[in-house]
Amino acid sequence: MTSVSPRVVQLNEANTFLKDHPEIQYVDLLITDMNGIVRGKRVERASLHKVYEKGINLPASLFALDINGSTVESTGLGLDIGDSDRICYPIPDTLCKEPWQKRPTAQLLMTMHELDGAPFFADPREVLRQIVEKFDELGLTICAAFELEFYLIDQENVNGRPQPPRSPISGKRPISTQVYLIDDLDEYVDCLQDMLEAAKEQDLPADAIVKESAPAQFEVNLHHVEDAIKACDYAVLLKRLIKNIAYDHEMDSTFMAKPYPGQAGNGLHVHISLLDKKTGQNIFATDDPEHHAPLRNAIAGILDTMPASMAFLCPNVNSYRRFGAQFYVPNAPSWGMDNRTVAVRVPTGSSDAIRIEHRVAGADANPYLMMASILAGIHHGLTNKLEPCAPIEGNSYEQLEQSLPNNLRDALRQLDESEVMNKYIRPEYIDIFVACKEAEMHEFETTISDLEYNWYLHTV
């Protein structure tokens, strides 16, 4: 029996899509940078076959960009290597339409490779893939689902600061918290429903939107999938979809960790369970989660590596403004049963659905790097049979002192010095990540803020 090459299978995917969608004029070729920002190229329909056959060239420096899209030369991926190209190939089963485009356009996720075909080490998707392989070696499948928070904001800012958009229904700007209020969903129903319908059209498993705990703040829940990398693909593409659908409704959206002082920030929670590849059973399943060894080991590993993971979970200067007890953002490694004040929550539902909910990361995190750091902790805990501290009952903020890094500089230092994280994530990649973030931090710290002028210009 003759096997069919992967390249032929992918070409068949392109042929089928173009046949089913004769209206498509362009295809956006997307690749996610270090900051979780989608970059790439737009090609005409006729070029899609060439993309599948030969890939596209993009510079390696794409993974050395700061938040403003400038190459950070200290990474060594820019001028030091002549800003040379690598080759990007399509990711199977990611070709789909972009429902928000006026001109019929499709999109296709890509991943970067060396010219000899080997995966490029600095692609965040590759960083995650290398850790997922370690679970494959243990005979385990990762099941994951993200919960993504965002704000709808007005397209017009006030003195450079965001404001909630006027409701298309009442014409008023929301000013109150009103968590879970259905009426607030109704105020923006057309926009929010278009998001869910566009997600369905793109095969993104977004199954619910809830009102969150600030004006015009919402959360979209993605259904779990038995593929950690695909779960991250979904999160990245959902963010892009939300931004574009909001534009269609003459609004903007933000995943900034803390856009408003005094209001809740935007989080990115993830639910994770592990399935035995032979039996399909959840290895966390138990009637006694507090004393179940695999679950305890996994939680212990997460807690042990959490301080060193903070730079991936909270990768920006603004990320650390999100923390505060009143906003349910944990600031110490902790765990508990069905407790939303801890860093790692174990939802207590049916025994076969026992899972870990990681509650620390902000919505500004790169999902691939966030997932990589959490899975590194889980693998570390499982393989070393670590034991966690006692689970927290009640309000963890009243029982634990803040111990996680509370600023980006300290977080980068802990990541750089962590033996465990350098074991799971290539030191060369950690060097690139740290260099990019230190460059951003330098620019931030050398910028004179409005507050400094208000405080000091006429007073000292």
C-alpha positions in Angstrom: 0.0 0.0 0.0 1.5 3.4 -1.0 1.4 6.1 1.6 0.4 9.6 0.8 2.9 12.3 1.7 1.9 15.1 4.1 2.5 17.7 1.4 0.0 16.0 -0.9 -2.6 15.8 1.9 -2.1 19.6 2.5 -2.4 20.3 -1.2 -5.7 18.4 -1.2 -6.8 20.6 1.7 -6.1 23.7 -0.4 -7.8 22.3 -3.5 -10.9 21.4 -1.5 -11.1 24.8 0.2 -10.7 26.8 -3.0 -13.3 24.6 -4.7 -15.8 25.0 -1.9 -15.1 28.8 -1.7 -14.8 30.2 -5.2 -15.5 33.7 -3.9 -12.2 33.9 -2.0 -9.8 36.5 -3.4 -7.0 36.7 -0.8 -5.4 34.6 1.9 -3.8 36.0 5.0 -0.8 33.9 6.1 -0.5 34.2 9.9 2.3 33.6 12.3 2.3 34.5 16.0 5.3 36.4 17.4 6.8 36.4 20.9 4.1 38.8 22.2 1.2 36.8 20.8 0.7 39.3 18.1 -0.3 37.9 14.7 1.9 38.9 11.8 2.5 37.6 8.3 1.6 38.2 4.6 -1.4 38.5 2.4 -1.4 36.7 -0.9 -3.8 36.3 -3.8 -5.9 33.2 -4.2 -3.8 31.9 -7.1 -0.7 31.8 -4.8 -2.2 29.4 -2.2 -0.9 26.3 -3.9 2.6 27.7 -4.0 2.3 28.4 -0.3 1.5 24.8 0.4 4.2 23.5 -1.9 7.1 25.7 -1.0 6.1 27.8 2.0 6.9 31.5 2.4 10.0 33.3 3.5 9.9 35.5 6.6 12.9 36.8 8.6 14.0 35.1 11.8 13.9 38.5 13.4 10.1 38.2 13.4 10.6 36.4 16.8 12.8 39.2 18.1 10.3 42.0 17.9 9.3 44.2 20.8 5.7 45.1 21.5 6.0 48.0 18.9 7.3 45.6 16.1 10.9 46.8 16.2 13.7 44.3 16.1 15.7 44.0 19.4 19.2 43.6 18.1 20.6 42.2 21.4 18.7 39.0 20.6 21.1 38.1 17.8 18.3 37.4 15.4 18.6 40.7 13.5 21.6 42.3 11.9 24.0 39.8 13.4 22.7 37.1 11.0 22.1 39.5 8.2 18.3 39.7 9.0 18.2 36.4 7.1 15.0 34.5 6.1 13.6 31.3 7.4 10.8 29.3 5.7 7.2 29.1 7.0 4.9 26.2 6.2 1.1 25.9 6.6 -0.3 24.3 9.7 -2.8 21.6 8.6 -6.5 22.2 9.3 -6.2 26.0 9.9 -7.4 27.2 6.5 -10.7 29.0 6.9 -12.6 32.2 5.9 -12.4 35.5 7.7 -16.1 36.4 8.2 -15.4 40.1 8.9 -13.7 41.0 5.6 -15.5 43.0 3.0 -13.5 41.4 0.3 -13.7 37.6 0.6 -10.5 36.6 2.4 -9.3 33.4 4.1 -6.6 32.9 6.7 -4.0 30.2 7.3 -1.7 29.6 10.3 2.0 29.1 9.6 5.0 28.0 11.6 8.6 28.8 11.0 11.4 26.3 10.0 15.0 26.3 9.2 15.9 26.1 5.5 16.7 22.4 6.0 13.1 21.8 7.3 13.9 21.5 11.0 11.5 23.5 13.2 12.9 27.0 14.1 13.6 27.1 17.8 12.4 30.6 18.4 8.9 30.1 17.2 6.7 30.1 20.4 4.6 27.3 18.9 7.8 25.2 18.6 8.7 26.1 22.2 5.4 24.5 23.3 5.7 21.5 20.9 9.0 20.5 22.5 7.3 20.3 25.9 4.2 18.5 24.6 6.6 15.8 23.2 7.7 15.1 26.8 4.1 14.2 27.7 3.9 12.0 24.6 6.8 10.1 26.0 4.9 9.6 29.2 1.9 8.2 27.2 -0.2 11.3 28.1 -2.5 13.5 26.0 -3.0 17.1 27.2 -6.6 18.3 27.3 -6.9 22.1 27.6 -9.4 25.0 27.4 -8.9 28.7 27.7 -11.1 31.4 29.2 -10.3 34.8 27.7 -11.3 38.1 29.2 -11.5 41.4 27.2 -13.0 44.9 27.3 -15.0 46.5 24.5 -13.8 50.1 24.4 -14.7 53.2 22.4 -12.8 53.9 19.2 -12.3 57.5 20.6 -10.0 57.8 23.6 -10.1 60.6 26.1 -6.6 62.2 26.5 -5.2 58.9 25.2 -7.1 56.8 27.8 -9.8 54.2 27.0 -13.5 54.6 27.8 -16.4 52.1 27.5 -18.3 52.3 24.3 -21.8 53.7 24.1 -24.4 50.9 24.1 -26.0 50.5 20.6 -29.3 49.9 22.5 -29.5 52.6 25.1 -26.8 55.0 23.9 -25.3 55.1 27.4 -21.8 54.2 28.6 -21.7 51.5 31.2 -20.3 52.6 34.6 -21.0 49.8 37.0 -19.6 46.3 37.6 -22.7 44.1 37.2 -20.9 40.8 37.0 -22.9 38.1 35.1 -25.6 40.6 34.2 -27.6 39.4 31.2 -28.9 42.9 30.5 -25.3 44.0 29.8 -25.0 41.2 27.2 -28.2 42.5 25.6 -26.7 46.1 25.4 -24.0 44.7 23.0 -25.9 41.7 21.7 -25.2 42.2 18.0 -21.5 42.5 18.4 -21.2 39.6 20.9 -23.4 37.3 19.0 -21.5 38.1 15.8 -18.3 37.0 17.7 -19.8 33.7 18.5 -21.2 33.1 15.0 -17.9 34.1 13.4 -16.1 31.7 15.8 -18.4 28.9 14.7 -17.7 29.7 11.1 -14.0 29.4 11.7 -14.4 26.2 13.7 -13.2 27.9 16.9 -15.0 26.1 19.8 -16.2 29.3 21.6 -19.3 28.1 23.4 -20.2 31.0 25.8 -19.8 34.7 26.5 -20.4 36.0 30.1 -20.4 39.5 31.5 -17.4 40.1 33.7 -16.7 42.3 36.6 -16.2 45.7 35.0 -18.0 48.0 32.6 -18.1 46.4 29.1 -15.8 43.6 30.2 -16.6 40.1 28.9 -15.2 36.6 28.9 -15.3 34.1 26.1 -15.0 30.4 27.0 -13.4 28.0 24.6 -14.4 24.3 24.8 -11.7 21.9 25.8 -9.7 20.1 23.1 -7.3 17.1 23.4 -4.4 19.0 21.9 -2.5 21.7 23.9 -1.1 23.3 20.8 -4.4 23.5 19.0 -6.0 25.0 22.2 -3.4 27.8 21.9 -4.0 28.2 18.2 -7.7 28.7 19.0 -6.9 31.3 21.7 -4.7 33.3 19.3 -7.2 33.2 16.5 -10.1 34.1 18.9 -8.3 37.3 20.0 -7.9 38.3 16.3 -11.5 37.5 15.6 -12.8 39.6 18.6 -10.8 42.6 17.5 -12.0 42.5 14.0 -15.7 41.9 14.8 -15.5 44.8 17.3 -14.2 47.0 14.5 -17.2 46.0 12.3 -19.5 47.3 15.1 -17.6 50.6 15.3 -16.0 49.6 18.6 -12.5 48.6 19.7 -11.4 45.9 22.1 -8.5 45.4 24.3 -6.7 42.4 26.0 -4.4 44.8 27.9 -3.9 43.3 31.4 -5.0 46.5 33.2 -6.7 49.1 31.0 -8.5 50.9 33.8 -7.2 51.8 37.3 -9.7 50.7 39.9 -11.3 48.1 37.7 -10.7 44.4 37.1 -7.9 43.4 34.7 -8.1 41.0 31.9 -7.1 37.4 32.7 -6.4 34.3 30.7 -7.3 31.2 32.7 -6.6 27.7 31.4 -8.1 24.4 32.4 -5.9 21.3 32.0 -6.3 17.6 32.4 -4.2 14.7 31.3 -5.5 11.6 29.4 -3.9 8.2 29.4 -3.2 7.5 25.7 -4.0 3.8 26.1 -7.3 4.0 28.0 -8.4 7.6 27.3 -9.0 8.0 31.0 -8.3 11.3 32.8 -5.4 10.5 35.2 -6.7 13.3 37.5 -10.1 11.6 37.9 -10.8 10.7 41.5 -13.4 10.9 44.2 -10.7 12.4 46.6 -8.8 15.0 44.6 -7.1 16.4 47.7 -5.2 13.1 48.2 -4.9 11.9 44.6 -1.2 11.5 43.8 -1.0 12.4 40.1 -3.1 15.6 40.7 -1.0 16.5 43.8 2.2 15.9 41.9 1.1 18.1 39.0 -0.1 20.9 41.2 3.2 20.8 43.2 5.2 21.2 40.0 3.1 24.2 38.9 3.5 25.9 42.3 7.2 25.1 42.4 7.9 26.7 39.0 5.3 29.5 39.3 7.7 32.3 40.4 10.1 31.5 37.5 7.1 31.3 35.0 5.8 34.7 35.8 7.5 36.4 32.9 5.6 34.2 30.5 2.4 34.5 32.4 2.6 38.2 32.9 5.0 39.4 30.2 4.5 43.2 30.2 5.1 46.1 32.5 1.3 46.7 32.7 0.7 43.0 33.5 1.6 43.5 37.2 -1.0 46.3 37.7 -3.7 43.7 37.4 -2.9 42.0 40.8 -5.1 42.7 43.8 -7.2 40.7 46.2 -10.4 42.5 45.2 -9.9 41.4 41.6 -9.4 37.6 42.3 -5.8 37.7 41.0 -3.6 35.4 43.1 -0.2 36.8 44.2 1.2 33.7 45.9 1.7 30.1 44.8 -1.4 28.4 46.3 -4.1 25.8 45.5 -7.5 24.7 46.7 -10.7 23.0 46.0 -13.2 25.1 44.1 -11.6 28.3 45.5 -11.3 31.3 43.3 -8.8 33.1 45.6 -6.0 30.7 44.9 -3.5 30.4 42.0 -4.4 26.8 41.1 -8.1 25.9 41.5 -9.4 22.3 41.3 -13.1 22.5 40.2 -15.1 20.1 42.3 -17.6 18.7 39.8 -17.9 15.1 38.6 -15.0 12.9 39.5 -14.1 12.1 35.9 -13.9 15.8 35.0 -11.3 16.7 37.7 -8.9 19.2 36.2 -6.5 22.0 37.1 -7.5 25.6 36.5 -4.5 28.0 36.3 -5.7 31.5 37.3 -2.5 33.7 37.2 -1.9 34.8 33.6 -3.2 37.9 32.0 -4.9 38.2 28.7 -1.8 39.9 27.4 0.2 36.6 27.7 1.3 34.7 24.6 -0.9 31.5 24.9 1.9 29.2 23.6 4.5 30.5 26.1 2.0 30.5 28.9 1.0 26.9 28.2 4.6 25.9 27.8 5.5 27.2 31.2 2.5 25.6 32.9 3.2 22.2 31.3 6.8 22.4 32.2 5.7 22.7 35.8 3.3 19.8 35.5 5.9 17.5 33.9 8.4 18.6 36.6 6.0 17.7 39.3 4.9 14.4 37.8 8.3 13.0 37.0 9.8 14.1 40.4 6.7 13.1 42.4 6.6 16.5 44.2 4.2 17.2 47.0 2.3 20.5 47.3 1.6 22.5 50.4 -1.8 22.1 52.1 -4.8 23.3 50.1 -6.2 26.7 51.1 -9.7 27.0 52.4 -11.3 30.4 52.5 -9.7 33.7 51.5 -6.1 33.0 50.5 -5.3 36.7 50.5 -5.8 36.8 54.2 -3.6 33.8 54.8 -0.7 34.2 52.5 1.8 37.1 51.9 2.5 38.1 48.4 5.5 36.1 47.2 5.2 36.0 43.4 7.3 38.6 41.5 5.3 41.8 41.4 7.2 43.5 38.5 8.6 42.5 35.2 12.3 43.0 36.1 12.1 40.5 39.0 10.1 38.1 36.9 12.7 38.1 34.2 15.5 37.6 36.7 13.8 34.5 38.2 13.1 33.1 34.7 16.7 33.6 33.6 18.1 32.0 36.8 15.7 29.0 37.0 17.4 25.7 36.4 14.1 24.0 35.9 12.8 26.4 33.3 16.1 26.3 31.4 15.8 22.6 31.4 12.4 22.6 29.7 12.8 25.7 27.5 16.0 26.1 25.5 18.3 28.7 27.2 18.9 30.3 23.8 15.1 31.0 23.7 15.0 32.3 27.2 17.9 34.7 26.3 15.9 36.0 23.4 12.8 36.5 25.4 14.6 38.2 28.2 16.5 40.5 25.8 13.2 41.6 24.2 11.5 42.3 27.4 14.5 44.1 29.0 14.6 46.4 25.9 10.9 47.3 26.4 11.5 47.8 30.1 14.4 50.2 29.4 12.3 52.3 27.1 9.5 52.3 29.7 11.8 53.3 32.5 13.4 56.1 30.6 10.1 57.7 29.5 8.9 60.6 31.6 5.2 60.1 32.5 2.5 62.7 32.8 2.3 61.9 36.5 5.9 62.9 37.0 5.3 66.2 35.3 2.2 66.8 37.5 4.1 66.0 40.6 7.5 67.6 40.1 7.5 70.2 37.3 6.4 73.1 39.4 6.9 71.7 42.9 10.6 70.9 43.3 
